[in-house]
Amino acid sequence: MAFTLEKLLRKNILYLKPYSSARDEFQAKAEVYLDANENPFGSTGLNQAYNRYPDPHQQALKQQIARLKRVAPTHIFLGNGSDEPIDLLIRAFCEPGQDSILITPPTYGMYEVSANINDVRVLRENLNEDFSLDILRVLQHARKEQPKLVFLCSPNNPTGNVVARIEELKYLAQHFEGIIVVDEAYIDFCDEREFSALRLLYDCPNVVVLQTFSKAWGLAALRLGMAFASEPIVQILNKIKPPYNINEYTQQAALHALQHASEKELMVEEIREQRWFLSGELQKLSFIEEIFPSETNFILMRVKNANELYEYLLKRQIVVRNRSNQPLCHNCLRVTVGTPEENELLLQALYEYTEQLY
Ligand SMILES: Cc1ncc(COP(=O)(O)O)c(C=O)c1O
């Protein structure tokens, strides 16, 4: 099935003349920079100088990410968290009041919120009761209603499971004319991370893969998200992003982090071990009815009374996420895997909750 970017894009975006920053217009090295109305003296209160605008195209950072992910830098868009490309994709492709996106609840909430902000309709194709995804049903729905974007989160938040395998994603992308966004925020915690949808990048020009530095890399506060896509889609995102969307500190810190990728691997291993330990301990508690298998850094569990348990944990100064109001998640709490000490505190509180019950 032919995928034509021009047909999918909003017309105003197709014809948009983007803002051209001082750093866009002059990129070579110079002696004196008097082109961007910066303060020439330095940065208030800091030894490190942040008085110059950052590279709007984040070239050094993209080079390193490209090496790590084995994709060309021209296939990478960097956003202020992956929430930014989610919003930009909706803004680029969906005409407010007219177009739609398709999501597969229960899933990450920002797809719907971004759609609502942009006055874009949200179509839903729920996961099955066991949280698996019926790709053919998604395809049928998408071909009937023609959403501009289909958002699939895999491994999925809040259910924790991989919902779509590479072959299924490829089939979907090849039989649907819109864009398939595969959100892989949790891919690093996955057993089969080499099966990331990144492998579809060169075969499927309508697939966008989102990843983030917020989870496995431990850099949530920096706000750095990645979108991998065909070059024309990356160019569109670049055209509509705020000029300096990734600040200088974030660019420098991420470059540093990329040189220490082995630390990330160690943390991921530790989190996976703790996830295994925590799941095992939680299984033993009588008020926990189901622990859902997780390929992420969190565990979804169904309990007898989620609201009561949530409130109890809050009183113990332990915050988890109550997902009970999500489709198919009746009485479900989502617990992030913490440090061994944090997990022990959680378990201790849960043991004492059990004692209270009897
Ligand atoms: C599935 C999923 N996608 C994206 C995000 C947002 O990531 P970022 O911090 O990069 O905006 C989250 C955050 O929890 C998430 O769960």
The ligand as an ORCA input file, in Angstrom:
! r2SCAN-3c Opt
* xyz 0 1
  C       5.095      4.861     27.206
  C       5.677      6.184     27.530
  N       6.030      7.009     26.538
  C       6.576      8.205     26.777
  C       6.758      8.644     28.069
  C       7.311     10.016     28.288
  O       8.649      9.991     28.222
  P       9.521     11.336     28.242
  O       9.967     11.494     29.648
  O      10.617     11.045     27.288
  O       8.638     12.460     27.784
  C       6.398      7.838     29.140
  C       6.573      8.311     30.512
  O       6.198      7.743     31.480
  C       5.843      6.581     28.855
  O       5.439      5.766     29.837
*
